[in-house]
Amino acid sequence: MTSDTAPHPDTALAAATAPANSTARTFSDIRSSNPGRDVQRVGTARFLGQDVYKIHDPVWAVVGNLGDSQCYLGVQEKVAAVQSAMSRRIASADLAVRLIAPAFTVGVSDGQLNGTSQMRFSLIGRELVNDAVAVHVAANQVAGLIAVVACDKPPVGTVAAILEHNVPAVILSDGSIKPGHDATTGARFDLVDAFQAASSPDIEAREEITLHACPGQGSCGGMFTYNTMQTFIGVLGLEPLHMVAPTSDDARRVDEFPDQLVDCLLTMTERGIRPRDIVTPSSLRNAVTVAIAMGGSTNVMLHSVEIARAAGFDLWNDVLSQDEFNALSRRVPVIVNMRPFGAYSMVDVDAAGGLAAVVNELLKAGYLDGTTIGCTGETLAEQIGRLAPPAADHRVIYSTVHPFKETGGLRLLRGNLAPEGGAILKLAGVESGIVDGVFTGNARVFNSERELIAALDERAHDFCDNDMVVIRYEGPRGAPGMPEMLDPTSKITTICRQRGITIALMTDARFSGGSVGLVIGHVAPEALLGGPIALVHDGDTIVVDVNEDRIDCVQLNDDDVVAQRVAAWNSAVNEHGGLHPDASPVTHRVLKRMRATALPALRGAGMTEL
């Protein structure tokens, strides 16, 4: 879909912001219209309490993400508040705008689905949300949009559709959940603690954390994928910075923010600012920089590519190369003390000044371009100047001079296991195993996540120090859907902490933002396509070198070994009708689409555009 399917914002500009003078209008103004089409518009407008004489005026709309988890519980309340604010503004200013009923997209719960076969639908959900929003805004010729987003993937799908439609639009994140507390000790815990507790023999402790780790509503509160992407969207300029950090149940989200969002929508409309004016190579580089400085989720390397694509850019060619990304990560320190690699949650960041305080520290140090424009109509520097956030408290938010960690949180690796690069390591989450920048491990190969989970549950004692677990056939096409590996990484983290050892993991799948440890994802080409990860055998030596940003299998340096293993792999594929026997067959229509069309991780792991 292109912006040709919707009114150009310049066309809608005068009509949307000029008084409609509806008291002087009559049905004679619409008599030339087709009654068959207009009758439902009139009926809908009357039902919604809108002016029936505005049925041909530019359309404003609200969309929200809904699904089966706490992440989405606050969305409907925010959508209703935004809808009311838009309706009031249209009436009080007599704007020539027709407000239509809110629309909602599907969403899944990553937390509830991790470790199950249903987790394959998570990343696919990003694509389906894009489809749903795209159909809604195009079919209804939406000229102004406010979107309330929640959980991990729906916000990215929503933003992608907004960029493709390219009319004035603003994002409101629903907000994070508050951390849970132990009923006896008052100790904090969250969803990631619950996953790690699954390997604990203490039944009472498991019950306590199950009952209390996720109280209330909102998306995951640490620097997991939700908050990584919400900070990314805010720094891009599609959401006011001060709206990112407050929790989902913060009263400001329904009492103050809706009217401010309408102000942003009017500003964008009056000034002709469109989403693609906001999302530029400079703003994308800013957003990537902040993700690095906050130790963000590895999923940002999928979602930033997809957002850039929707804005008309190739992230690796138009914004920064992989080498430039790694150089940036070496230069930019981690300046927040946040879960899962630190102690605090987004509620604490909000109390310490919010995202604006983080951005302020990076601006002062010269890491960001302050001239990029945002939905408020201000440059990034102007927005920070108006918000006037406090200086770093060096408890939750740190300065770049005295950072929480000296180097950035993410690193891209290449080597004979990832010849095109793109293998992602969350360096901020590594707890042990790297000595002088190098880890050398012994390969333990598993051809599915379920196979590994069974081994961890039944034979945990079999895993040894410096093992390199390999999970394959779980990539974008292999799973299909590239599921997160939070369940196995959590179990491995617990084993490592209990026994004081290092068990690393590499996969052609991806990770939850809550995963910690020496874990490397997005290894490509993926196993289903015969990538080098498919050629690794038990006992092979895997070397990870963060000095050189490489990941290699020593045995695959031997051309004869490679030729033998490729021949064996091809033979197995041919004998099984073109699908390797270690790859699971799929019958679900959406999973079949993903297997047939999924792009590699370096290109965002979405479905190929026709």
C-alpha positions as CSV (number, residue, x, y, z in Angstrom):
1,M,0.0,0.0,0.0
2,T,1.2,3.5,-0.7
3,S,0.0,6.9,0.5
4,D,-1.9,7.2,-2.8
5,T,-4.7,5.4,-1.1
6,A,-5.3,8.2,1.4
7,P,-5.8,11.9,1.2
8,H,-2.5,13.8,1.0
9,P,-2.0,15.7,4.3
10,D,-1.8,19.0,2.4
11,T,-5.2,18.3,0.9
12,A,-6.7,17.6,4.3
13,L,-4.8,20.5,5.9
14,A,-7.3,23.4,5.4
15,A,-10.4,21.2,5.8
16,A,-9.2,19.6,9.0
17,T,-8.1,22.7,10.8
18,A,-10.5,25.3,9.5
19,P,-13.9,25.8,11.3
20,A,-16.6,23.7,9.6
21,N,-19.4,26.2,10.4
22,S,-21.6,23.2,10.6
23,T,-24.5,25.2,12.0
24,A,-24.9,26.7,8.5
25,R,-24.7,23.4,6.7
26,T,-27.7,21.3,5.6
27,F,-28.3,18.1,3.8
28,S,-28.2,20.1,0.6
29,D,-24.5,20.0,1.0
30,I,-24.4,16.3,0.5
31,R,-27.3,15.8,-2.0
32,S,-24.9,15.2,-4.8
33,S,-23.5,12.2,-3.0
34,N,-24.5,8.6,-3.6
35,P,-27.3,7.9,-1.0
36,G,-26.4,4.2,-1.0
37,R,-22.9,5.0,0.3
38,D,-23.9,7.9,2.5
39,V,-26.7,6.3,4.4
40,Q,-24.3,4.2,6.6
41,R,-22.0,7.2,7.1
42,V,-24.9,9.2,8.4
43,G,-26.2,6.4,10.6
44,T,-22.7,5.8,12.0
45,A,-22.1,9.5,12.6
46,R,-25.4,9.9,14.4
47,F,-24.7,6.8,16.6
48,L,-21.3,8.1,17.6
49,G,-22.6,11.6,18.4
50,Q,-20.8,13.1,15.4
51,D,-22.1,15.8,13.1
52,V,-23.9,14.1,10.2
53,Y,-23.1,17.0,7.9
54,K,-19.4,16.1,8.0
55,I,-19.6,12.7,6.4
56,H,-17.4,13.8,3.5
57,D,-14.8,15.6,5.6
58,P,-11.3,14.1,6.2
59,V,-11.3,11.1,8.5
60,W,-9.6,10.9,11.9
61,A,-9.3,7.5,13.6
62,V,-7.9,5.7,16.7
63,V,-6.5,2.2,16.6
64,G,-5.4,0.0,19.5
65,N,-3.6,-3.4,20.0
66,L,-5.5,-6.1,21.8
67,G,-4.6,-9.6,22.9
68,D,-4.7,-12.2,25.7
69,S,-2.3,-10.9,28.3
70,Q,-1.8,-8.2,30.9
71,C,0.1,-6.2,28.2
72,Y,-3.2,-5.3,26.6
73,L,-5.5,-4.8,29.6
74,G,-5.1,-1.0,29.6
75,V,-5.5,-0.4,25.9
76,Q,-9.3,0.0,25.6
77,E,-9.3,2.6,28.4
78,K,-6.7,4.6,26.6
79,V,-8.4,4.3,23.2
80,A,-11.7,5.5,24.8
81,A,-9.9,8.5,26.3
82,V,-8.2,9.4,23.1
83,Q,-11.5,9.0,21.1
84,S,-13.2,11.3,23.6
85,A,-10.4,13.9,23.4
86,M,-10.6,13.9,19.6
87,S,-14.4,14.2,19.6
88,R,-14.3,17.1,22.0
89,R,-11.7,18.9,20.0
90,I,-13.6,18.4,16.7
91,A,-16.7,19.8,18.4
92,S,-15.1,22.7,20.4
93,A,-13.0,23.9,17.5
94,D,-15.7,23.0,14.9
95,L,-13.0,21.2,12.8
96,A,-14.0,19.9,9.4
97,V,-13.2,16.3,10.4
98,R,-15.2,13.1,10.6
99,L,-14.3,10.9,13.5
100,I,-14.9,7.2,13.0
101,A,-15.2,4.4,15.5
102,P,-12.0,2.9,17.0
103,A,-10.4,-0.2,15.4
104,F,-8.4,-2.9,17.1
105,T,-5.8,-5.3,15.9
106,V,-4.9,-8.8,17.1
107,G,-1.9,-9.4,19.4
108,V,-0.4,-12.4,21.1
109,S,1.3,-12.7,24.5
110,D,5.0,-13.5,24.2
111,G,5.2,-14.2,27.9
112,Q,2.5,-16.8,27.9
113,L,3.6,-18.4,24.6
114,N,7.4,-18.7,25.2
115,G,8.5,-22.3,25.1
116,T,5.4,-23.4,23.3
117,S,4.8,-24.1,19.6
118,Q,2.4,-21.2,19.6
119,M,5.3,-18.8,20.0
120,R,5.8,-19.1,16.3
121,F,2.9,-16.7,15.9
122,S,4.6,-13.8,17.8
123,L,6.7,-12.3,15.0
124,I,4.1,-13.2,12.5
125,G,1.7,-11.1,14.6
126,R,3.8,-8.1,13.7
127,E,3.0,-8.7,10.0
128,L,-0.7,-9.3,10.6
129,V,-1.0,-6.1,12.7
130,N,0.6,-4.2,9.8
131,D,-2.0,-5.8,7.4
132,A,-4.9,-4.9,9.7
133,V,-3.9,-1.3,10.3
134,A,-3.1,-0.9,6.6
135,V,-6.5,-2.1,5.5
136,H,-8.3,0.1,8.1
137,V,-6.5,3.4,7.2
138,A,-6.6,2.8,3.5
139,A,-10.2,1.6,3.2
140,N,-11.4,4.5,5.3
141,Q,-9.1,7.1,3.8
142,V,-7.8,8.1,7.2
143,A,-6.2,11.5,7.2
144,G,-5.2,11.6,10.9
145,L,-4.5,8.8,13.3
146,I,-3.6,8.2,16.9
147,A,-2.5,4.6,17.8
148,V,-2.4,3.1,21.3
149,V,0.1,0.2,21.2
150,A,1.1,-2.5,23.6
151,C,3.3,-5.6,24.0
152,D,6.3,-6.3,21.7
153,K,5.4,-6.9,18.1
154,P,2.1,-5.0,17.5
155,P,3.7,-1.6,18.0
156,V,6.2,-2.3,15.2
157,G,3.5,-3.5,12.9
158,T,1.4,-0.5,13.7
159,V,4.3,1.9,13.0
160,A,5.1,0.2,9.8
161,A,1.6,0.6,8.5
162,I,1.6,4.3,9.6
163,L,4.8,4.9,7.7
164,E,3.4,3.2,4.6
165,H,0.1,5.2,4.7
166,N,2.1,8.3,5.6
167,V,-0.5,10.8,6.9
168,P,-0.3,12.6,10.2
169,A,-0.2,10.1,13.0
170,V,1.0,9.8,16.6
171,I,1.8,6.8,18.9
172,L,0.8,6.4,22.5
173,S,2.4,3.5,24.3
174,D,0.0,1.9,26.7
175,G,2.8,1.7,29.3
176,S,4.7,-0.8,31.4
177,I,3.5,-3.0,34.2
178,K,4.8,-2.4,37.7
179,P,7.2,-4.9,39.2
180,G,5.9,-7.5,41.6
181,H,6.9,-7.9,45.2
182,D,7.5,-11.0,47.4
183,A,4.6,-11.0,49.9
184,T,6.9,-11.7,52.8
185,T,10.3,-10.0,52.1
186,G,9.1,-7.3,49.7
187,A,11.8,-8.2,47.2
188,R,11.0,-7.2,43.6
189,F,10.6,-9.7,40.8
190,D,9.1,-9.8,37.3
191,L,8.3,-12.1,34.4
192,V,12.0,-13.0,33.7
193,D,12.5,-14.0,37.4
194,A,9.4,-16.3,36.9
195,F,11.0,-18.0,33.9
196,Q,14.2,-18.5,35.7
197,A,12.4,-19.8,38.8
198,A,11.0,-22.7,36.7
199,S,14.3,-24.5,37.2
200,S,14.3,-24.0,41.0
201,P,13.6,-27.1,43.2
202,D,11.9,-24.8,45.7
203,I,8.2,-25.3,45.1
204,E,7.1,-22.7,47.5
205,A,9.4,-20.1,45.9
206,R,8.0,-20.9,42.5
207,E,4.4,-20.5,43.8
208,E,5.2,-17.2,45.4
209,I,6.7,-15.8,42.2
210,T,3.9,-17.1,40.1
211,L,1.3,-15.4,42.3
212,H,3.0,-12.1,42.7
213,A,5.5,-11.4,39.8
214,C,3.0,-9.7,37.4
215,P,0.5,-7.5,39.3
216,G,-1.9,-5.2,37.5
217,Q,-1.7,-4.2,33.8
218,G,0.9,-3.2,31.3
219,S,3.7,-4.6,29.2
220,C,7.0,-6.0,30.5
221,G,8.7,-3.4,32.7
222,G,12.4,-4.0,32.2
223,M,14.5,-3.1,29.2
224,F,13.0,-6.0,27.4
225,T,11.6,-5.8,23.8
226,Y,8.5,-3.7,24.7
227,N,10.5,-0.9,26.3
228,T,13.3,-1.2,23.8
229,M,10.8,-0.5,21.0
230,Q,8.9,2.2,22.9
231,T,12.0,4.1,23.5
232,F,13.0,3.6,19.9
233,I,9.6,4.9,18.7
234,G,9.8,7.9,21.0
235,V,13.3,8.8,20.0
236,L,12.3,8.4,16.3
237,G,9.8,11.2,17.0
238,L,6.5,9.4,16.6
239,E,5.6,9.6,20.3
240,P,6.3,12.5,22.7
241,L,9.2,11.5,24.9
242,H,7.5,12.1,28.2
243,M,4.7,9.6,27.4
244,V,7.0,6.6,27.1
245,A,8.0,5.8,30.7
246,P,4.9,6.2,32.8
247,T,3.3,2.9,33.8
248,S,0.1,1.7,32.2
249,D,-2.0,2.6,35.2
250,D,-0.6,6.1,35.5
251,A,-3.5,8.5,35.5
252,R,-1.7,10.8,33.1
253,R,-2.3,8.3,30.3
254,V,-6.1,9.0,30.4
255,D,-6.3,12.4,32.0
256,E,-3.5,14.4,30.3
257,F,-1.9,12.6,27.4
258,P,-5.0,12.3,25.1
259,D,-5.5,16.0,24.7
260,Q,-1.7,16.4,24.2
261,L,-1.8,13.8,21.4
262,V,-4.6,15.7,19.7
263,D,-2.4,18.8,19.9
264,C,0.4,16.8,18.2
265,L,-2.0,15.6,15.5
266,L,-3.2,19.1,14.7
267,T,0.4,20.4,14.7
268,M,1.4,17.7,12.2
269,T,-1.6,18.5,10.1
270,E,-1.3,22.3,10.1
271,R,2.5,22.1,9.4
272,G,2.2,19.3,6.8
273,I,4.5,17.0,8.8
274,R,4.1,13.3,7.9
275,P,5.6,10.2,9.5
276,R,8.2,9.9,6.7
277,D,9.3,13.4,7.5
278,I,10.0,12.2,11.0
279,V,11.5,8.8,10.4
280,T,14.7,9.7,8.5
281,P,18.2,8.2,8.5
282,S,19.2,10.6,11.2
283,S,16.3,9.8,13.5
284,L,16.8,6.1,12.9
285,R,20.4,6.4,13.9
286,N,19.4,8.3,17.0
287,A,16.9,5.6,17.9
288,V,19.5,2.8,17.4
289,T,22.0,4.8,19.5
290,V,19.5,5.1,22.4
291,A,18.7,1.3,22.1
292,I,22.5,0.6,22.5
293,A,22.8,3.0,25.4
294,M,19.9,1.4,27.2
295,G,21.1,-2.1,26.7
296,G,18.1,-2.9,24.6
297,S,16.7,-6.1,23.3
298,T,18.3,-8.0,20.4
299,N,14.9,-7.8,18.7
300,V,15.6,-4.2,17.9
301,M,17.8,-5.4,15.1
302,L,14.8,-7.0,13.4
303,H,12.3,-4.2,14.1
304,S,14.6,-1.3,13.2
305,V,15.1,-2.9,9.8
306,E,11.4,-3.3,9.3
307,I,10.6,0.3,10.4
308,A,13.3,1.6,8.1
309,R,11.9,-0.4,5.2
310,A,8.4,1.0,5.8
311,A,9.9,4.5,5.8
312,G,11.6,3.8,2.4
313,F,15.1,3.1,3.7
314,D,17.5,0.1,3.9
315,L,18.9,0.3,7.4
316,W,22.3,-1.2,6.5
317,N,22.8,0.9,3.4
318,D,21.1,4.2,4.2
319,V,21.5,4.5,8.0
320,L,24.6,2.6,9.2
321,S,26.5,-0.4,8.2
322,Q,27.2,-3.4,10.5
323,D,30.7,-2.2,11.0
324,E,29.4,1.3,11.9
325,F,26.9,-0.3,14.3
326,N,29.6,-2.1,16.1
327,A,31.8,0.9,16.2
328,L,28.9,2.8,17.7
329,S,28.3,0.1,20.3
330,R,31.9,0.2,21.3
331,R,31.8,4.0,21.7
332,V,28.4,4.5,23.4
333,P,28.2,3.2,27.0
334,V,25.2,1.7,28.7
335,I,23.8,4.5,30.9
336,V,20.8,2.7,32.6
337,N,20.8,0.2,35.5
338,M,17.8,-1.8,34.2
339,R,16.5,-5.3,34.2
340,P,17.5,-7.8,32.9
341,F,21.2,-6.9,33.3
342,G,20.6,-4.4,36.1
343,A,18.3,-3.7,39.1
344,Y,15.5,-1.4,38.0
345,S,12.4,-1.2,35.8
346,M,10.8,1.5,33.7
347,V,8.8,2.7,36.6
348,D,12.1,3.8,38.2
349,V,13.3,5.4,35.0
350,D,10.1,7.4,35.0
351,A,10.8,8.6,38.6
352,A,14.3,9.5,37.6
353,G,13.2,11.8,34.8
354,G,12.0,9.4,32.1
355,L,13.3,8.8,28.6
356,A,13.9,12.5,28.3
357,A,16.6,12.3,31.0
358,V,18.4,9.4,29.1
359,V,18.2,11.3,25.8
360,N,19.5,14.5,27.5
361,E,22.6,12.7,28.7
362,L,23.3,11.4,25.2
363,L,22.6,14.8,23.6
364,K,25.0,16.5,26.0
365,A,27.7,14.0,25.1
366,G,27.2,14.6,21.3
367,Y,25.9,11.1,20.5
368,L,22.6,12.2,19.0
369,D,21.5,14.6,16.3
370,G,19.3,17.1,18.1
371,T,17.9,18.6,14.8
372,T,15.5,15.8,13.9
373,I,11.8,16.7,13.9
374,G,9.1,15.0,15.9
375,C,5.4,14.7,16.3
376,T,5.3,17.7,18.7
377,G,6.6,19.9,15.9
378,E,9.8,20.4,17.8
379,T,13.3,19.2,17.1
380,L,14.6,16.6,19.5
381,A,16.8,19.2,21.2
382,E,13.9,21.6,21.5
383,Q,11.7,18.9,23.1
384,I,14.4,18.1,25.6
385,G,14.8,21.9,26.4
386,R,11.0,22.2,27.0
387,L,10.8,19.1,29.2
388,A,14.0,20.1,31.1
389,P,14.7,16.6,32.6
390,P,16.8,16.2,35.7
391,A,20.5,15.3,35.5
392,A,21.5,11.6,35.9
393,D,21.0,10.3,39.4
394,H,23.7,7.6,39.0
395,R,21.4,5.1,40.5
396,V,18.9,4.4,37.7
397,I,20.2,6.7,35.0
398,Y,23.9,7.3,34.6
399,S,25.9,9.9,32.7
400,T,28.1,9.0,29.8
401,V,31.1,10.2,31.8
402,H,30.4,7.7,34.6
403,P,28.3,5.1,32.8
404,F,26.7,1.9,34.2
405,K,28.7,-0.1,31.6
406,E,31.6,1.1,29.6
407,T,30.5,-0.2,26.2
408,G,27.1,-0.5,24.5
409,G,24.8,-3.4,24.9
410,L,24.6,-5.0,21.4
411,R,27.1,-6.4,19.0
412,L,26.8,-7.9,15.5
413,L,29.0,-10.9,14.6
414,R,30.1,-12.4,11.3
415,G,32.3,-15.4,10.5
416,N,32.0,-18.8,8.9
417,L,28.8,-19.4,10.9
418,A,27.4,-16.0,9.8
419,P,29.1,-15.1,6.5
420,E,26.9,-12.1,5.9
421,G,27.0,-10.9,9.5
422,G,23.9,-10.1,11.5
423,A,24.4,-12.7,14.3
424,I,23.4,-10.6,17.4
425,L,24.9,-10.7,20.9
426,K,23.5,-8.7,23.8
427,L,26.9,-7.9,25.4
428,A,25.3,-6.1,28.2
429,G,23.6,-9.3,29.3
430,V,26.7,-11.5,29.3
431,E,27.5,-12.7,32.8
432,S,30.5,-14.9,32.3
433,G,32.5,-17.0,29.9
434,I,34.3,-14.4,27.8
435,V,38.0,-14.2,28.7
436,D,40.1,-11.4,27.0
437,G,37.3,-11.0,24.6
438,V,37.1,-14.6,23.5
439,F,34.8,-17.6,24.3
440,T,35.7,-21.1,23.1
441,G,32.9,-23.7,23.4
442,N,32.0,-27.3,22.8
443,A,29.0,-27.6,20.5
444,R,25.9,-29.4,21.8
445,V,23.4,-29.6,18.9
446,F,19.6,-29.6,19.2
447,N,17.3,-29.5,16.2
448,S,14.4,-27.7,18.0
449,E,13.7,-25.7,21.1
450,R,11.5,-28.5,22.5
451,E,14.4,-31.0,22.2
452,L,16.6,-28.7,24.2
453,I,14.0,-27.9,26.8
454,A,13.5,-31.7,27.4
455,A,17.2,-32.2,27.8
456,L,17.4,-29.3,30.3
457,D,14.5,-30.6,32.3
458,E,15.5,-34.2,32.3
459,R,19.4,-34.2,32.1
460,A,20.5,-30.8,33.3
461,H,23.6,-32.4,34.8
462,D,24.8,-33.4,31.4
463,F,25.6,-29.8,30.5
464,C,29.1,-28.7,31.2
465,D,31.2,-25.6,31.6
466,N,31.9,-23.9,28.2
467,D,29.3,-25.9,26.3
468,M,27.9,-24.0,23.3
469,V,24.3,-25.1,22.9
470,V,23.1,-24.9,19.3
471,I,19.4,-24.6,18.5
472,R,18.5,-24.7,14.9
473,Y,15.6,-25.1,12.4
474,E,13.9,-22.3,14.4
475,G,14.6,-19.4,12.0
476,P,12.1,-17.2,10.1
477,R,11.3,-20.0,7.7
478,G,12.5,-23.0,9.8
479,A,10.1,-22.7,12.8
480,P,8.5,-20.9,10.9
481,G,8.2,-17.6,12.7
482,M,11.6,-17.3,14.5
483,P,10.3,-17.8,18.0
484,E,12.0,-16.3,21.1
485,M,14.2,-18.6,23.2
486,L,13.3,-17.1,26.7
487,D,12.4,-20.5,28.2
488,P,15.7,-22.3,27.4
489,T,17.9,-19.3,28.1
490,S,16.2,-18.8,31.5
491,K,16.8,-22.4,32.4
492,I,20.4,-22.2,31.2
493,T,20.9,-19.0,33.2
494,T,19.6,-20.7,36.4
495,I,21.9,-23.7,35.8
496,C,24.9,-21.4,35.2
497,R,24.3,-19.4,38.4
498,Q,23.7,-22.5,40.5
499,R,26.8,-24.3,39.4
500,G,29.1,-21.3,38.6
501,I,29.6,-22.3,35.0
502,T,29.1,-20.8,31.5
503,I,26.8,-22.4,29.0
504,A,26.5,-20.4,25.8
505,L,23.8,-20.6,23.2
506,M,23.6,-19.8,19.5
507,T,20.5,-20.1,17.3
508,D,18.9,-19.1,14.0
509,A,15.9,-18.0,16.1
510,R,15.7,-14.9,18.3
511,F,15.6,-13.9,22.0
512,S,13.3,-12.2,24.4
513,G,14.6,-8.9,25.6
514,G,14.6,-10.7,29.0
515,S,17.2,-13.2,28.0
516,V,20.6,-12.9,29.6
517,G,23.9,-14.8,29.3
518,L,26.2,-15.5,26.4
519,V,23.5,-16.0,23.8
520,I,23.7,-15.3,20.1
521,G,20.7,-15.2,17.8
522,H,19.8,-14.5,14.2
523,V,22.5,-16.8,12.9
524,A,22.0,-16.9,9.2
525,P,21.6,-18.3,6.6
526,E,19.3,-20.3,8.8
527,A,19.4,-24.1,9.0
528,L,16.3,-24.7,6.9
529,L,18.0,-23.1,4.0
530,G,21.2,-25.1,4.5
531,G,23.2,-22.3,6.3
532,P,26.4,-23.2,8.0
533,I,24.6,-23.6,11.4
534,A,23.0,-26.7,9.8
535,L,26.5,-28.2,9.3
536,V,27.6,-28.0,13.0
537,H,28.1,-31.4,14.7
538,D,28.2,-32.3,18.4
539,G,31.7,-31.7,19.7
540,D,32.7,-29.0,17.2
541,T,34.6,-26.1,18.5
542,I,32.8,-22.8,18.4
543,V,34.8,-19.5,18.9
544,V,33.2,-16.2,19.7
545,D,35.6,-13.3,19.5
546,V,34.1,-9.9,20.5
547,N,37.5,-8.2,19.8
548,E,37.0,-9.0,16.2
549,D,33.2,-9.4,16.3
550,R,33.3,-13.0,14.9
551,I,31.6,-16.3,15.4
552,D,33.3,-19.3,13.8
553,C,33.2,-23.1,13.9
554,V,36.8,-24.4,13.7
555,Q,35.8,-27.6,11.8
556,L,34.1,-25.5,9.1
557,N,37.4,-24.0,8.2
558,D,38.3,-27.3,6.5
559,D,36.9,-27.3,2.9
560,D,36.8,-31.1,2.8
561,V,34.7,-31.3,6.0
562,V,32.3,-28.6,4.7
563,A,31.9,-30.5,1.4
564,Q,31.1,-33.8,3.2
565,R,28.6,-32.2,5.5
566,V,26.9,-30.2,2.7
567,A,26.6,-33.4,0.7
568,A,25.0,-35.3,3.6
569,W,22.6,-32.4,4.3
570,N,21.5,-32.2,0.7
571,S,21.0,-35.9,0.5
572,A,18.7,-35.8,3.6
573,V,16.7,-33.0,2.0
574,N,16.4,-34.9,-1.3
575,E,15.3,-38.1,0.4
576,H,12.6,-36.2,2.3
577,G,10.9,-34.4,-0.5
578,G,12.8,-31.1,-0.3
579,L,12.4,-30.5,3.4
580,H,15.2,-31.6,5.8
581,P,13.8,-34.3,8.2
582,D,14.8,-32.2,11.3
583,A,12.5,-29.4,10.2
584,S,8.9,-29.6,11.4
585,P,6.2,-29.7,8.7
586,V,3.5,-27.1,9.0
587,T,-0.2,-27.1,8.0
588,H,-1.5,-23.8,9.4
589,R,-2.2,-21.3,6.6
590,V,-0.3,-18.4,8.3
591,L,2.7,-20.6,9.2
592,K,2.8,-21.9,5.6
593,R,2.8,-18.3,4.4
594,M,5.7,-17.4,6.7
595,R,7.7,-20.5,5.6
596,A,7.2,-19.6,2.0
597,T,7.9,-15.9,2.2
598,A,9.9,-15.0,5.3
599,L,12.9,-12.7,4.8
600,P,16.2,-13.4,6.6
601,A,16.9,-11.7,10.0
602,L,19.2,-9.1,8.4
603,R,16.2,-7.9,6.4
604,G,13.8,-7.8,9.3
605,A,12.4,-11.4,9.2
606,G,9.0,-10.3,7.9
607,M,7.0,-11.6,5.0
608,T,8.2,-10.7,1.5
609,E,6.4,-8.0,-0.2
610,L,4.8,-9.0,-3.5
